[in-house]
Amino acid sequence: MNCEILTIPCLADNYAFLLHCNTTGTTALIDVPEAAPVLAALAQKGWALDMVLLTHHHWDHIDGLPDLLAETSPKIVGAAKDVDRLPKLDIALNEGDEFTVGDLKGRVIDVSGHTINHIAFAFEGAVFTGDSLFSLGCGRVFEGTMPMMHESLQKLAALPPDTMVYSGHEYTLENAKFSLTIEPDNAALQVRIKDIKRLRAAGIPTVPSLLSLELATNPFLRAQSAESFAKIRTAKDSF
């Protein structure tokens, strides 16, 4: 994929992402927790913002949009089924719909569970998951059901293993502590935790993560059934 992706820390522990097509100069933003860090990144790179892709309606993913729109004029893209809870959309998409960011081809995946009508944006080599799949974790099931969330995660697990997962929060260290209680003998997890601690000690984001690594270490992706997933998610809720 001929692009550049910037991970932008926002608020206390959120991430936004800029996806820039190198061939056309087109730039898309995934989620808007706050405007200032995004505007600063755009200015530093000399990029104009063409699109904003919204994963879901929660405030910490959309509240920066008014301030962003005061300075830029992008098209707003989101879930067609969630138009009543999202900012005004210019492009409303459903699961399976394809769209482009310059020459980059994207596809919408419905990952309902954390919220109903939460969507992820999948490109060749990259998927933007919002609060569905996290690095070593997954979102709380606020609006959907446990089987729904398990099904959504299985859709993401089916992507090519070399896909980079761009998730919406820096929760990895806490997720790692919990993951170790589920699979204390997972050697790959033990190695990964050492790397996570090194990165966080240096102030380096643990996002994105490699899907193959998630498949090897993330207990929520490794749950073989909706029932086992529900047990793990319920345990995490009270961890």
RAKANOR-V517276 format. One record per residue. N is the residue number from 1. SS is DSSP state (~ for helix, > for strand, _ for the rest). PHI is phi in whole degrees, 0 to 359 (none if undefined). D_CENTER is the distance of its C-alpha to the mean C-alpha in Angstrom with 2 decimals. Layout:
# RAKANOR-V517276
n/ss/phi/d_center
N/SS/PHI/D_CENTER
N/SS/PHI/D_CENTER
This chain:
# RAKANOR-V517276
n/ss/phi/d_center
1/_/none/18.16
2/_/277/20.12
3/>/208/17.58
4/>/234/16.45
5/>/237/12.95
6/>/254/13.10
7/>/266/10.92
8/>/242/12.34
9/>/296/12.89
10/>/221/13.63
11/_/49/15.58
12/_/280/16.13
13/_/209/12.86
14/>/274/10.05
15/>/231/8.39
16/>/246/8.74
17/>/223/9.07
18/>/256/12.29
19/>/248/12.88
20/>/243/16.66
21/>/279/18.90
22/_/290/21.81
23/_/282/24.31
24/_/251/24.17
25/_/80/22.78
26/_/286/20.32
27/>/231/17.31
28/>/240/14.22
29/>/251/11.98
30/>/255/8.46
31/_/68/8.97
32/_/224/12.13
33/_/299/12.55
34/_/204/15.85
35/_/273/17.78
36/~/304/19.88
37/~/296/17.61
38/~/291/16.27
39/~/298/19.91
40/~/295/21.06
41/~/293/18.78
42/~/299/19.94
43/~/295/23.48
44/~/297/23.38
45/~/274/22.29
46/_/74/24.52
47/_/260/21.95
48/_/264/22.30
49/_/269/19.33
50/_/256/19.61
51/>/216/16.59
52/>/236/13.90
53/>/256/11.14
54/_/256/10.24
55/_/278/7.78
56/_/195/10.29
57/_/272/13.42
58/_/300/13.10
59/~/305/15.01
60/~/282/12.77
61/~/239/10.46
62/~/228/13.64
63/_/292/16.60
64/_/279/16.82
65/~/296/17.47
66/~/303/21.27
67/~/293/21.89
68/~/293/19.88
69/~/290/21.97
70/_/290/25.07
71/_/245/24.63
72/_/223/22.95
73/_/225/23.25
74/_/276/20.13
75/>/280/19.65
76/>/259/17.23
77/>/238/15.26
78/>/196/13.93
79/>/285/14.86
80/~/300/18.63
81/~/283/19.06
82/~/240/17.61
83/_/299/19.67
84/_/287/21.68
85/_/246/18.91
86/_/259/17.04
87/_/303/18.72
88/_/304/21.13
89/_/264/19.59
90/_/270/21.29
91/>/227/19.56
92/>/251/18.73
93/>/238/17.15
94/_/242/17.37
95/_/304/16.04
96/_/91/17.42
97/_/295/18.06
98/>/252/17.93
99/>/210/17.70
100/>/230/18.17
101/>/242/17.20
102/_/64/20.59
103/_/269/21.33
104/>/272/17.79
105/>/267/17.41
106/>/245/14.27
107/>/220/14.06
108/>/268/12.63
109/>/239/11.77
110/>/284/12.58
111/_/236/10.64
112/_/303/12.94
113/_/154/13.73
114/_/302/12.03
115/_/229/13.39
116/_/285/15.50
117/_/70/14.33
118/_/294/10.59
119/>/234/9.38
120/>/244/6.98
121/>/245/8.41
122/>/254/10.08
123/>/236/12.49
124/_/297/15.03
125/_/88/13.68
126/>/208/10.01
127/>/223/7.10
128/>/255/4.05
129/>/255/2.73
130/>/57/3.08
131/_/251/5.81
132/_/270/6.79
133/>/265/6.60
134/>/253/6.87
135/_/296/9.18
136/_/63/12.39
137/>/200/11.36
138/>/207/9.94
139/_/289/10.11
140/_/298/13.71
141/_/269/15.33
142/_/273/16.61
143/_/248/17.62
144/_/267/17.58
145/_/243/19.46
146/~/299/18.98
147/~/299/19.95
148/~/296/17.50
149/~/294/14.52
150/~/299/16.12
151/~/298/16.52
152/~/297/12.93
153/~/294/11.98
154/~/293/14.98
155/~/299/13.87
156/~/290/10.93
157/~/297/13.59
158/_/277/15.86
159/_/291/14.13
160/_/305/16.17
161/_/297/16.07
162/_/273/15.88
163/_/290/12.40
164/>/271/10.18
165/>/258/6.74
166/>/256/4.57
167/>/256/2.75
168/_/275/4.47
169/>/215/7.78
170/_/265/10.59
171/_/248/11.87
172/~/296/12.83
173/~/294/16.54
174/~/295/17.06
175/~/300/15.16
176/~/296/17.48
177/~/299/20.50
178/~/291/19.83
179/~/304/19.08
180/~/293/22.46
181/~/286/24.22
182/~/274/23.12
183/_/229/23.92
184/_/296/26.25
185/_/258/27.79
186/_/283/24.73
187/~/297/25.79
188/~/296/22.56
189/~/294/20.83
190/~/298/23.68
191/~/295/23.36
192/~/296/19.64
193/~/298/20.31
194/~/299/22.92
195/~/292/20.61
196/~/299/18.02
197/~/298/21.02
198/~/296/22.27
199/~/297/19.15
200/~/291/18.83
201/~/297/22.60
202/_/268/22.37
203/_/73/19.67
204/_/262/17.30
205/_/300/13.49
206/_/268/12.49
207/_/251/9.11
208/_/280/8.72
209/>/233/10.41
210/>/273/12.47
211/~/302/12.13
212/~/301/15.88
213/~/289/15.70
214/~/299/13.33
215/~/297/15.90
216/~/273/18.64
217/~/226/17.59
218/_/274/14.96
219/~/296/17.37
220/~/287/15.16
221/~/284/14.67
222/~/273/18.32
223/_/298/19.75
224/_/276/22.21
225/_/214/22.71
226/~/297/21.45
227/~/293/24.19
228/~/292/23.20
229/~/299/19.55
230/~/301/20.95
231/~/297/23.14
232/~/292/20.46
233/~/294/18.17
234/~/295/21.36
235/~/296/22.35
236/~/294/19.15
237/~/299/19.65
238/_/250/23.00
239/_/287/22.33
